[in-house]
Each structure stands twice: as structure tokens, then as C-alpha cells.
Amino acid sequence: MKGNELFNLQELLSRQKLLICFSGPFSHSVIEELGKAVRNHLENERIEKSAIMDVFSVYVEQAQNVRNYTASREALGRPIPANSGIVVIGKEGDHYVVSSGNLVEADDVPGLSAMLEKLRGLDKAGLKAVYKEQSRKPREPGASGAGLGLIDMARKATRPLEYSLRAVDDAYFFFSLEVQL
Amino acid sequence: MDSLRIEATSCSPLIDFDPAAGLLRIEGESYPENSFDFYAPVFGWLEEYLKAPAPAVVLDIGLSYLNTSSIKCMIDVLEMLDGAHQNGQTVSVRWHYDSDNDRALDMAEEFAEDVSLPFEILAH
């Protein structure tokens, strides 16, 4: 990358009071190592243990969602072009914000936005009810997750989940998700 | 029946099940690459064991962090034990948590809500 591009990128990132930013192919070891780095950093900041675990757990759910989605498309023989995942942890005022972005297939967009709109409309009690309902469902064969990640993030968030879905071409949308803690 | 022991890693817990003593222990952090693969031997072992368990069975859980797919696996483990309890077997759970971490207490309480077996939550 050219020097001025790197400068612009770094300037953009530092404006977000950035803790970490990772973009590239997510492997389990990358997720684990970055997670450790985040925890070490937050422990040095002397913030409460429950707050550290909230940031860490939202980061793990987002990173594993990106990784599992990418792996599932590969398994279907439809690999996502240009390994596109990104996860960013930053701070806005007193709040930590954990964000992720990745390409999703156009066919998955209606289901994803319906789910997020539903969660955005629920209060704490409503989110807990949806969480309990989902956690009792038998696991779908072949599913890599339990379908609890987004609900769990919404429960930990201090404001409704923010998201965007932007068409990249006919086949893919860029999905971004922002969770404020 | 053989005991089951799986050593802890940085992202998966210790599993230490002693069938004769009826002492089952799960301890550490749980966010493995694939939770369902990780817990598959645990489910298999419990299914077999609960057909003819020790007179009293205690599951000691000391999990400081679980990702959501591990939470689902733990719900399934607790449901298996709860089924044995409802069939008249003596089964109980002791959930250990770090008193600095109130999230861990909230989580333990949510697990306890869904089962009828004796469920103790212990701060350390």
C-alpha cells in the first residue's frame, strides 16, 4: 500500500479511538489471538471485569459469525470472493463499540434484515424471551452456530443494533453491524 | 464405564468425568472453533452414563466465559441431567463463578431458570 494511502487509513482509524482493527481471512487462531490482545489491553485500562467480558464476547460472536458464514459458503461450493471480513473495536465517548463487516449473498439479505429489524424493536424483556425461545430449539443439522449470536449481542448492547446492507454487485451485499456497549 | 477426560486449551474447557464417584467437572473458557464438535463426546458419554449412573451425581461447572454456541451445548447438557433428575435419579449442579464478574452470575441464573434439578450458584 502506498504511503499516503496508509496515512489516510491510519488517520481514519485513529479518529475512532481504535483498540483493534483486523481485515482479512479469519481463522480460529486469528480470532483467539486478537481476543487475547483485546482482553489484555482492557485489563490494563482497569475497567470492570463484566465490561471487559461484554466487549470480548461481542467481538467473539461477530468474528465467529463472519468466519462461520464464510466457511459455510465455501462448503456449499460458493466461496465468497475476496475474503472480505473486517472487525473493529473502538471507543466513542464512554462506550466501547464493536463493529464487523462482511460480504453476504443477496439471497440472505431479506432474512438478515428481517431478523435485525425484529431485534431492534424489542426491549430487554422481549429480547430475553426471543433468546430463551431460540435456545430451546433443536439445533439445525449442519449449522455451525445456535442462532443466538445476534440476540445475545442485542441483549448486551446499550442501544439498538445498528446495521447496513449495501449492494456490491448482483450477487453480494456488504453487511455491517455496529454494537455499542 | 470409562472416565472421560479432555484437557483444557485456551478456548476450550477441561472435561473431567469420573463415573464411579459421580463427579463431573467442566472448567475453563469455552469458545472453540466448533462447539458442537467439541461437545459431541460429552453428549455421547452422558447419554450412556445416565442409563446407570452413580447413586449421586454432581456436575461442577466453572466456566468463566462461554460463546453462544457453547451456551447452547451447556443447555443441552443440563437438559440431559434434568431428564435423569425427573426420572428419580439424584443429580445436582454446582455452578462456580468469580464474584468480580456479575455477568457470570447473570448467566448462571439464566441456566438455573430452565431446569428443575438442584442448582447451586457459588461465588469464589
HADDOCK unambig.tbl for C-alpha pairs under 7 A between the chains (distance, minus, plus):
assign (segid A and resid 28 and name CA) (segid B and resid 33 and name CA) 5.91 0.50 0.50
assign (segid A and resid 49 and name CA) (segid B and resid 100 and name CA) 6.53 0.50 0.50
assign (segid A and resid 49 and name CA) (segid B and resid 101 and name CA) 5.55 0.50 0.50
assign (segid A and resid 50 and name CA) (segid B and resid 101 and name CA) 5.10 0.50 0.50
assign (segid A and resid 50 and name CA) (segid B and resid 102 and name CA) 6.07 0.50 0.50
assign (segid A and resid 50 and name CA) (segid B and resid 103 and name CA) 5.53 0.50 0.50
assign (segid A and resid 57 and name CA) (segid B and resid 67 and name CA) 6.70 0.50 0.50
assign (segid A and resid 61 and name CA) (segid B and resid 67 and name CA) 6.90 0.50 0.50
assign (segid A and resid 135 and name CA) (segid B and resid 72 and name CA) 6.11 0.50 0.50
assign (segid A and resid 144 and name CA) (segid B and resid 34 and name CA) 6.73 0.50 0.50
assign (segid A and resid 145 and name CA) (segid B and resid 69 and name CA) 5.32 0.50 0.50
assign (segid A and resid 146 and name CA) (segid B and resid 68 and name CA) 6.87 0.50 0.50
assign (segid A and resid 146 and name CA) (segid B and resid 69 and name CA) 5.18 0.50 0.50
assign (segid A and resid 146 and name CA) (segid B and resid 72 and name CA) 6.34 0.50 0.50
assign (segid A and resid 148 and name CA) (segid B and resid 68 and name CA) 5.86 0.50 0.50
assign (segid A and resid 149 and name CA) (segid B and resid 68 and name CA) 5.89 0.50 0.50
